[in-house]
């Protein structure tokens, strides 16, 4: 609601098109990503010629139908410009790259190890006791999210400083308003749009499992979009299938996306160098530092993706470091907890409600590294395993008449039970089914 209010106020104050073009974060992001697309919009004007001039969505809609043109183009061509992008675009693209990179790093065992080391620093050591362990993790993640764009900017500017030292003065540049001598900041702005394919690739690789798993929630919603109990298309009772995507598929898809994205970025950077420096030798020389940066970032991206698959899992407050041992939390209000509530279903069976504290369900990390305060609930009925539950609700079908015991145990991503002071973190309820 707050974000919607800000958007409406921005549209009212600066106009709808102006706000969407410059102020609305997601509109700006999607416009950047759309530059990579193979479709472009053009509008014919008296001075543009029959092919028309490039147009954004606003001017395309405003133009007469007879003056609109749609053309196919090679992927990424829209990122090649004849001008130096403004500084705001530079910072925004680096923010997009750094935030998704940190989001991936924060899900690895390396972050858990770093977190455990940070809280041993005297000045920070009291933070978990003051705000709680889960809140301390959130605060440190926020600090990391703020610091990462600064690190990315410094590294990127350093690489551009090296490029500025190795390229000669040139008067052959095709870039509008190009200086005779490029500065590091000017080069950073010049090449920043060539990093967009990497941002697209990393977003695809990082969120593909989230899209394929949680994207299934649209299936029951199409039958009951307003929560009125409808079942328009017979899909209202659909349960999310977390097995639809395997770790193997995610791994190979992520590798392909990241490698292709970096190859596209290297190619686009070389084309921009030819436009900016006017000669092949200077363009090639300028791209050696950029190539080192691209290769290094490729290695970093693949390392982040591989961490939950190949690394051993650091123990989180465990007494013994064993591969199958539980993960123990100190007792107290900061320990995870779970409570089962059963609701009789209107049609048949029961709807199981799991209420948790200091815990979140993470189907996207199934089979990955154990991370604090996340995982799933292992459900069993009368001692027989039913399966994993990756959300607060689960439907139980009809049961035989008589007494039944339903239990749910909190478990980590790598299938180890959560315990507190040696006791399994679980809840059990008794259910009596009458003989009807």
C-alpha positions in Angstrom: 0.0 0.0 0.0 2.8 2.4 0.8 4.6 1.7 -2.5 1.3 2.2 -4.4 0.7 5.5 -2.5 4.2 6.7 -3.5 3.6 5.7 -7.1 0.3 7.5 -7.3 1.7 10.6 -5.7 4.7 10.6 -8.1 2.3 10.3 -11.1 0.2 13.1 -9.8 3.2 15.4 -9.1 5.3 14.7 -12.2 2.9 13.1 -14.7 2.2 9.5 -15.5 4.7 9.0 -18.3 7.4 11.1 -16.7 7.2 9.2 -13.4 7.2 5.8 -15.1 10.1 6.8 -17.3 12.3 8.2 -14.5 10.9 7.5 -11.0 9.1 4.1 -10.8 11.8 1.5 -10.0 10.4 -1.5 -11.7 9.4 0.4 -14.8 13.0 1.7 -15.2 14.3 -1.8 -14.6 12.0 -3.4 -17.2 12.8 -0.7 -19.7 16.5 -1.5 -19.3 15.9 -5.2 -19.7 13.7 -4.5 -22.7 16.7 -2.9 -24.5 18.1 -6.5 -24.8 14.9 -7.7 -26.5 14.7 -8.5 -30.3 11.8 -6.1 -30.9 11.9 -2.4 -31.2 9.3 0.3 -31.6 9.7 3.2 -34.0 7.6 6.2 -34.9 7.7 7.9 -38.4 8.3 11.7 -38.1 8.9 14.3 -40.8 12.7 14.1 -40.1 13.1 10.4 -39.3 12.7 8.9 -42.7 10.5 5.9 -43.6 12.1 3.6 -41.0 11.1 5.9 -38.2 12.8 7.0 -35.0 13.2 4.8 -31.9 10.3 5.4 -29.5 9.4 4.4 -25.9 6.0 3.0 -25.0 4.6 6.5 -24.2 5.5 8.1 -27.5 4.5 4.9 -29.4 1.0 5.0 -27.9 0.7 8.7 -28.6 1.6 8.4 -32.3 -0.9 7.8 -35.0 -1.5 4.2 -35.9 -0.2 4.8 -39.5 3.1 6.2 -38.1 3.9 3.2 -35.8 6.5 0.6 -36.8 7.6 -2.6 -35.1 11.0 -4.1 -36.2 13.0 -7.2 -35.3 16.6 -6.7 -34.3 19.4 -8.9 -33.0 19.4 -9.4 -29.2 21.3 -6.7 -27.3 21.4 -4.1 -30.1 19.2 -1.8 -28.1 22.0 -1.5 -25.5 24.4 0.0 -28.0 23.9 3.8 -27.8 25.4 6.8 -29.5 25.6 8.8 -26.3 27.1 8.4 -22.8 24.3 7.3 -20.4 23.8 9.6 -17.3 25.3 8.8 -13.9 21.9 7.7 -12.6 21.8 4.8 -15.1 25.3 3.9 -14.0 24.4 3.6 -10.3 21.1 1.9 -11.0 22.6 -0.9 -13.2 25.4 -1.5 -10.6 22.7 -1.6 -7.9 20.7 -4.2 -9.8 23.9 -6.3 -10.3 25.1 -6.1 -6.8 21.8 -6.6 -5.0 21.1 -9.9 -6.8 24.7 -11.0 -6.3 24.5 -10.4 -2.6 21.1 -12.1 -2.4 22.7 -15.2 -3.8 25.7 -15.0 -1.6 23.5 -14.6 1.5 22.1 -18.1 0.9 25.5 -19.8 0.9 27.4 -21.5 3.8 30.1 -18.8 3.3 27.6 -16.1 4.5 26.8 -18.3 7.5 30.5 -18.6 8.3 30.9 -14.8 7.8 27.9 -14.1 10.1 29.3 -16.3 12.8 32.7 -14.5 12.6 31.1 -11.0 12.6 29.2 -11.7 15.8 32.5 -12.5 17.5 33.7 -8.9 17.0 33.4 -7.2 20.4 31.6 -4.2 19.1 29.0 -6.4 17.4 29.0 -9.4 19.7 26.1 -8.1 21.8 23.9 -7.5 18.8 22.2 -11.0 18.9 21.5 -10.7 22.6 20.1 -7.1 22.2 17.8 -7.7 19.2 17.6 -11.5 18.8 19.5 -13.8 16.6 17.1 -13.7 13.7 16.9 -9.8 13.8 20.7 -9.7 14.0 21.0 -11.7 10.9 18.5 -9.4 9.2 20.4 -6.3 10.2 23.7 -7.7 9.0 22.1 -8.7 5.7 20.8 -5.1 5.3 24.4 -3.8 6.0 25.7 -6.2 3.4 23.1 -5.2 0.9 24.1 -1.5 1.4 27.8 -2.2 1.2 27.8 -4.5 -1.9 26.9 -1.8 -4.4 29.8 0.4 -3.1 32.2 -2.5 -3.5 30.9 -3.1 -7.1 31.3 0.6 -8.0 34.8 0.8 -6.6 35.9 -2.3 -8.5 34.2 -1.3 -11.7 35.7 2.3 -11.5 39.1 0.8 -10.9 38.8 -1.3 -14.1 37.7 1.8 -16.0 40.7 3.8 -14.6 43.0 1.2 -16.1 41.2 1.5 -19.5 41.6 5.3 -19.3 45.3 4.8 -18.9 45.9 2.5 -21.8 43.8 4.1 -24.5 45.2 7.0 -26.6 43.5 10.3 -27.4 41.1 9.9 -30.3 39.1 12.2 -32.5 37.4 9.4 -34.4 34.8 8.6 -31.8 31.2 8.0 -33.0 29.8 8.8 -29.5 27.9 12.1 -29.4 29.8 14.6 -27.2 32.8 12.2 -26.8 35.8 13.9 -25.1 39.2 13.9 -26.6 40.4 12.1 -23.5 38.2 9.7 -21.6 38.1 9.8 -17.8 37.4 6.7 -15.6 34.0 7.9 -14.7 33.1 8.7 -18.3 34.2 5.2 -19.3 32.2 3.7 -16.5 29.1 5.4 -17.8 29.9 4.5 -21.4 30.1 0.8 -20.8 27.5 0.4 -18.1 24.7 -0.7 -20.4 26.8 -3.6 -21.7 26.5 -5.1 -18.2 22.7 -5.4 -18.5 22.9 -8.9 -20.1 24.7 -10.1 -17.0 22.0 -8.7 -14.8 19.3 -10.5 -16.9 21.3 -13.8 -16.8 21.8 -13.6 -13.1 18.2 -12.8 -12.4 17.1 -15.8 -14.5 19.5 -18.2 -12.8 18.8 -16.9 -9.3 15.0 -16.9 -9.5 14.2 -19.7 -11.9 13.3 -22.2 -9.2 11.3 -19.5 -7.4 9.4 -18.8 -10.6 8.7 -22.5 -11.4 7.6 -23.4 -7.8 5.7 -20.4 -6.6 4.5 -19.6 -10.1 2.2 -22.6 -9.7 0.2 -20.6 -7.2 -1.5 -19.0 -10.2 -3.2 -22.3 -11.0 -5.6 -22.3 -7.9 -5.9 -18.5 -8.1 -7.4 -18.6 -11.6 -10.3 -20.7 -10.2 -10.7 -18.5 -7.1 -9.1 -15.1 -7.8 -10.9 -13.3 -4.9 -10.9 -16.0 -2.2 -14.6 -16.4 -2.3 -14.5 -20.2 -2.3 -15.0 -20.5 -6.1 -13.7 -23.3 -8.3 -14.3 -21.9 -11.7 -11.9 -24.2 -13.6 -11.6 -27.1 -11.1 -8.1 -26.1 -10.0 -8.8 -24.4 -6.6 -7.4 -27.4 -4.7 -4.2 -27.6 -6.7 -1.1 -28.2 -4.5 2.2 -26.7 -5.4 4.6 -29.4 -6.8 8.1 -28.7 -5.6 9.5 -31.6 -7.6 8.7 -29.8 -10.9 12.3 -28.5 -10.9 15.3 -30.5 -9.9 18.7 -29.2 -8.6 20.3 -30.7 -11.7 18.1 -28.6 -14.0 18.6 -25.4 -12.0 22.4 -25.9 -12.1 22.7 -26.5 -15.8 20.2 -23.7 -16.6 22.1 -21.3 -14.4 25.4 -22.2 -16.0 24.1 -21.7 -19.5 22.3 -18.4 -18.6 25.4 -16.9 -16.8 27.9 -17.9 -19.5 25.7 -16.7 -22.3 25.0 -13.4 -20.5 28.7 -12.7 -20.0 29.5 -13.6 -23.6 26.9 -11.1 -24.7 28.3 -8.5 -22.4 31.8 -8.9 -23.7 30.7 -8.6 -27.3 28.6 -5.5 -26.6 31.5 -3.9 -24.7 33.8 -4.5 -27.7 31.3 -2.9 -30.1 31.0 0.1 -27.8 34.8 0.3 -27.6 35.0 0.4 -31.5 32.4 3.2 -31.5 34.1 5.2 -28.8 37.8 4.9 -29.7 37.5 4.8 -33.5 40.2 2.2 -34.2 40.5 -1.6 -33.7 43.8 -1.6 -31.9 42.7 0.9 -29.2 39.4 -0.9 -28.9 41.1 -4.3 -28.3 43.6 -2.8 -25.8 40.7 -1.2 -23.9 38.9 -4.5 -23.5 41.6 -6.5 -21.8 40.8 -5.0 -18.3 37.1 -5.4 -19.0 37.6 -9.0 -20.1 39.4 -9.7 -16.8 36.5 -8.1 -14.9 33.9 -10.2 -16.9 35.8 -13.5 -16.3 36.2 -12.7 -12.7 32.5 -11.9 -12.3 31.6 -15.1 -14.2 33.7 -17.1 -11.7 32.1 -15.4 -8.7 28.6 -16.0 -10.1 29.2 -19.7 -10.7 30.9 -20.0 -7.3 27.8 -18.5 -5.6 25.5 -20.9 -7.4 27.7 -23.9 -6.6 28.0 -23.3 -2.9 24.8 -25.0 -1.7 25.7 -28.0 -4.0 29.4 -28.7 -3.4 30.2 -27.2 0.0 30.0 -28.8 3.3 27.5 -27.2 5.6 28.9 -25.3 8.5 27.1 -26.2 11.7 24.9 -23.6 13.4 25.2 -24.0 17.2 25.6 -27.7 17.0 27.3 -29.7 19.6 28.7 -32.3 17.2 29.6 -31.6 13.5 28.2 -34.7 11.8 26.5 -34.9 8.4 23.3 -36.4 9.8 23.2 -34.7 13.2 20.5 -32.2 14.1 20.9 -28.5 14.1 20.5 -27.3 17.7 19.3 -23.8 18.8 19.7 -22.4 22.3 16.3 -22.4 24.2 14.5 -19.2 24.5 12.3 -16.8 22.6 14.7 -16.7 19.6 14.5 -20.5 18.9 12.2 -21.6 16.1 8.8 -23.1 17.0 5.9 -24.8 15.3 2.2 -25.3 16.3 -0.4 -27.5 14.5 -4.0 -26.5 14.1 -6.5 -28.7 12.4 -9.6 -27.3 10.5 -12.3 -29.6 9.2 -12.6 -29.2 5.4 -16.0 -28.4 4.0 -15.8 -31.2 1.5 -13.6 -33.9 3.0 -10.6 -34.4 5.2 -8.9 -31.7 7.2 -6.8 -28.6 6.5 -3.6 -28.5 8.5 -2.4 -25.1 9.5 1.3 -24.7 10.6 2.1 -21.6 12.6 5.8 -21.0 13.1 8.0 -18.4 14.8 11.6 -17.5 13.9 11.3 -19.8 10.8 10.4 -19.5 7.1 9.5 -22.1 4.5 12.0 -22.2 1.6 11.1 -24.6 -1.1 13.5 -22.8 -3.5 16.4 -24.0 -1.3 15.3 -27.7 -1.0 18.3 -30.0 -0.8 20.7 -27.1 -0.5 22.8 -25.9 2.4 21.4 -25.7 5.9 20.7 -22.0 6.7 19.5 -20.7 10.1 15.7 -20.4 10.6 14.6 -21.8 7.2 13.6 -25.2 5.7 10.4 -27.2 5.8 8.2 -29.3 8.1 8.3 -33.1 7.9 4.8 -34.3 8.3 3.8 -37.8 9.6 0.5 -39.5 10.5 0.6 -42.3 13.0 4.4 -42.5 12.7 4.3 -42.9 8.9 5.9 -40.1 6.9 3.5 -38.2 4.7 6.0 -35.8 3.1 7.6 -32.4 3.3 5.4 -29.3 3.9 6.8 -26.1 2.4 4.0 -23.7 3.5 1.6 -22.9 6.3 -1.3 -25.0 4.9 -1.6 -28.6 3.9 -4.7 -30.7 3.0 -5.1 -34.1 4.6 -7.5 -36.4 2.9 -10.1 -38.8 4.6 -8.7 -40.9 7.4 -9.9 -44.2 8.8 -12.2 -44.0 11.8 -10.4 -44.0 15.1 -7.6 -42.1 16.8 -4.7 -40.7 14.8 -1.5 -38.8 15.8 -0.3 -36.0 13.5 3.2 -34.7 13.9 5.3 -32.0 12.2 9.0 -31.6 12.7 10.9 -28.5 11.6 13.8 -29.6 9.3 16.6 -27.8 7.5 17.1 -27.5 3.8 19.5 -30.5 3.9 17.0 -32.7 5.8 18.2 -32.4 9.4 15.9 -32.0 12.3 15.9 -28.7 14.2 16.4 -29.1 17.9 16.5 -26.8 20.9 18.6 -27.9 23.9 18.6 -31.4 22.4 14.8 -31.7 22.0 13.3 -31.9 18.5 11.4 -28.8 17.5 8.0 -30.3 16.7 4.3 -30.4 17.5 1.9 -33.2 17.8 -1.9 -33.3 17.9 -4.4 -36.1 18.4 -7.3 -36.5 16.0 -10.3 -38.8 16.5 -12.2 -39.7 13.4 -15.7 -40.9 14.3 -17.3 -43.9 12.6 -19.9 -42.3 10.4 
